[in-house]
Amino acid sequence: MNKKLFLPLIIFLGLVIAFVVQLQRNAQGDDPKALESALVGKPMPLRQMTDLFDNKPLGSEIFQQGKPILVNVWATWCPTCYAEHQYLNELAKQNVTIIGINYKDQSDKAIKWLKDLNNPYQIVINDEKGALGLDLGVYGAPETFVLDGNGVIHYRYAGDVNEKVWTQTLKPLYDKLAGEN
C-alpha cells in the first residue's frame, strides 16, 4: 500500500493534537493573547529621548519616580489608541502616573491630538522613528508597560487600556507596586 496516502491523515492528527493542547492550556488560565516580554524584570531601556512639546532631552530619571508608572505607547494613526485615550484621561484624573511614547508619528499631529482630546500624560516622549519602541519590542500601538518606582518593567499589555483591563489586570499590579514603595 502507498504510504503517501497516509500523509494527509498524519497532518490532520498533528493539527488536532496541537489544538487540543492549546485548548487545555487556555482552560488552565493560559492567555493566548498575552504578549511575553523579554524586558520584564529589567529596567526601562535607555536611549536619547526628547520631549514631544519642546524637543528637550529627557533622562532616565523620568522612569524612576519612586512610584509605579504606566508607560503607554500610542499614535494618532492608531484607531485603538483613539478608543483608549478617553479612559487614560480618566486614569490621569485618579492620579495614575502615565508617561506617553508617541510612536512612529508626526509631532505636529500628536500635539494637536493632545490639545484636542486632552493630555493624560505626565511626559510625552517623541519616538518619531520608532527607535525606543524597537528597544521595547513594540510591534504596534497601543501597548502599555507597568513600571515600578525604580523604572523596572513588571508587565507588558498589548491592546487598549479600558475599564475591564485596568480593574482586572493592570490596577492590581499597579496597587501592589505602590504598596512596595
N, C-alpha and C positions, 0 to 999 in steps of 0.2 A: 504494500500500500504506500502511496506517496505521502511523505512526511510534510510536504509543503501545505497540504490541506489542513493540517492542524495549526498552522501559524496564526490564522485569524482567531481561532479559539483560545490559543495561548495568550495573545494580546488582549483579548476581551477579558479573560480571567485575571490577568495582571491589573487591568484598569479597575475591575470590580474590587480586588483586594486593596488597591490604593484608596479608592473611595470609602470603603468600609473602615480602614484605618483612620482616615481623616474624620469621618463621622464620629468615631469613638473618641477621638481627641477633642472634638467640639463638644461632645456630651460631657466630657470631664472638665470643661471650662476653658479649653484652649481657644483663643480668639483668632480666627483665621484672618481678620482684618488688622490685627496688631502688627505694628511695624517695629521690628527689633532695631536697636541702635547700638553700634559698637562704642558709642560715646557715653553710655550710661555708666556712671561711676567715675567719669573723668571730667576735668574742668572744661568750661566753655572754650572752644578753640579761639586762639588769639591771632589776630591779623590786624593790619591797618584798617581802622573803621572810621567813618566820618558821619557826622550828624546830618540828617536829611535837610533840615531847615537852614543851617548856616555853614555847612560843609567843614566844620571844625573837627579836628581829630578827637577820637574818643579812646579812652584807655580801658584796660581790663577791669578797673575798679567799678565800672557801671554794673557788672555782674556780681560784685562782692559787697552787697549792702547789709549783710547781717540778718537778712530776712529772705524768705522764699520769693522767687520771681518767676513769672511766666514769660517766656520768650516766644513771640508769635511771628511766624514768617507769613507775609501777606503780599498782595499785589493788586493794583487796580484792574488788571486784565482778568482777574480770577473771580468768577461769579460766586463761588462758595465763600470767598473772603467777604464779599458784599453781604451775604446772608449772615455771616458770623459777627460782622462789625457791630451791629446793634447790641448783641449780647456782651461783647467786650467792653462797650461803653458802660453797661450795667455793672460789670465786674469792677471797672475802674471806680465807679461811684461807691462801691463797697470797700474801697481801699486795697484792692488787689493790685500789686505792682506788676505792670506789664511793660516789657520792652519790645518794640516792634522792629522787625527786619523787613524793609521794603525790598522785595526780591525781584530782580530782573525787570525793573520797571523804570519809567521815566520820572525823574524827580518832580518836574512841574505838575504832572498828572497826580502824583502821590500827594503833594502838598495841597492841591485843590481838593482832592478826595477827603483829606483830613479836615480841611476847613469847612467843607460842605456837610460832612457826616459826623463831625466831632472827632476829637483825638483822644482815644483811651490810653495812649502810650505815654509813659514817663519820658522815654527817649525813643527816637526812631533812627535806626541805623540805615544808611543808604547803601544798598548792595546791588547797584545797577548792573554790574557784570555777573553777579551770582557767585562770587568767589567765597564769601562767608557761607552761603548756602551749600556750596560744594563741600567745604570743610565740615559742615554739619551733616552731610549725607542727605540733604533735602532733595526730594525727587519731584516736588510740586508744592503748590500752595493751596490751602493753608496747612501749616504744621505748627505745633506748639510743643515747647520743651519746658519742663518744670526743673528749676534750679534751686539748690539750697542757698543759704546765706553766704556761702563761700564761693559760689559760682560753679558748683559741681552739678552736672546733669543727672537727674534721677529718673526722668521719664520722657518719652517722646510720643506724641499723639499726632497722627496724620488724619486730617479732616477738620471740619468746623467745630469750634467750641460752642456748644449750646447748653441750655439748662440741664439736660439729661447728662451730657458728657461731663459738665462741671460738677454736678452733685454726686454722680456715681463714680467717676474716675479721677478727675483732677483735684477736686476740693479735699477729699480725704488725705491725699498725699501732701497737698499744699499745707493743710492744717497740721499734719504730723511734722512736717519740716519746720513750721512756725513754732511748734512746741519744743523743738530741739534747740532752737536758738536762744 
